[in-house]
Amino acid sequence: MSGNPDTLDRYFVPTEVIKVGDQRGVVAPIFLQSQGEKIDNPLKGAWKQYAQKFNYEAWLVNSIPSTKDRVWGAFAEVVGEFLEDRDGTVFDLGTGPGTSSRMVLEKSKRVRVMGFDVEEEWLRQSRENLAEFAGRAAYLQADLTRPLSSIPDEVATLSLAHWVTPYLSKEGQKVMYGEQARVLGPKGVFLTNNLEEGVTYNEMLKRFVGWEMQQGNAEGVAEFAKMRPVADLFDEGRKSGAMYPATVTEQMGMLKEVGFGKVERVRELTHPSFDQPFSVVIAAYK
Ligand SMILES: C[S@@+](CC[C@H](N)C(=O)[O-])C[C@H]1O[C@@H](n2cnc3c(N)ncnc32)[C@H](O)[C@@H]1O
């Protein structure tokens, strides 16, 4: 199974969310729940709650507007630079409601996008949000911490993971990186982001919210606070190791370990609530 992107054509059907890869991670918790057992990974439940409760763009992107250009806009600019001479298939890992997929589809008519997510509800929203791109967008349910066994080698030209890796376990991140090294073609690039040394995920959110309050954005902050029960699940995830927010240096090391030849910092993200860049976009080249 190598090198022919046409093998992906069957996934570009507008009406379906298709399950791919090793489904144990996706199916097992539902099965266990139906048997009255506790879910193995509390984060699975978190994403479901999150997807059901929030209009992601209204909630995160618009309620904390100081991050809109500095986080999503900055990533979009980097993606635009990497899309310039590229055609073929772009993978959007942890696509959520399709925010990054949309920016790719709007920036280039020469590519198609496969959005992967563990949570079916996000994929349903993504399908609705990207309806105008039918035929160029595919929606795949997969646990990215497990092998994407039905995806052939070397079929993607660019792969994105925007604000996804801190939510995966350390071992899970390595599996996901290894799979990207496998599915990207010889000139493929993996673009991802992570937090700069010395910045924790909680600290980042606290600072963003504090800044918004200083700016008098009480409504946005109240909207953001609705996330509290989900944030508690993330805390549980961090304690149990289900979620591992690695630093940039650590993440770059893992990417080299799984076989990426060159790994670079391509964009530092800044926010007025931090004196230093708080996050970095990383490019890993095959
Ligand atoms: C913070 S959201 C980021 C969404 C989008 N990439 C963006 O930047 O707007 C993280 C996404 O990763 C997904 N996710 C978390 N763990 C996952 C896993 N193990 N496999 C696949 N997707 C996962 C979540 O369901 C959620 O949609």
The ligand as a Gaussian input file, in Angstrom:
#p B3LYP/6-31G(d) Opt

LIG

0 1
 C       -8.787000      21.979000      20.742000
 S       -9.531000      21.018000      19.483000
 C       -8.662000      21.638000      18.055000
 C       -9.549000      21.716000      16.827000
 C       -8.892000      22.295000      15.557000
 N       -7.700000      21.567000      15.181000
 C       -8.607000      23.765000      15.683000
 O       -7.469000      24.149000      15.855000
 O       -9.529000      24.565000      15.654000
 C       -8.796000      19.381000      19.653000
 C       -9.468000      18.327000      18.775000
 O       -8.734000      17.096000      18.846000
 C       -9.660000      15.995000      18.875000
 N       -9.013000      14.834000      19.504000
 C       -8.625000      14.708000      20.792000
 N       -8.082000      13.499000      21.018000
 C       -8.124000      12.823000      19.837000
 C       -7.722000      11.520000      19.428000
 N       -7.176000      10.668000      20.280000
 N       -7.916000      11.167000      18.134000
 C       -8.501000      12.033000      17.255000
 N       -8.893000      13.275000      17.599000
 C       -8.723000      13.673000      18.861000
 C      -10.832000      16.540000      19.687000
 O      -12.025000      15.802000      19.500000
 C      -10.911000      17.998000      19.180000
 O      -11.720000      18.119000      18.058000

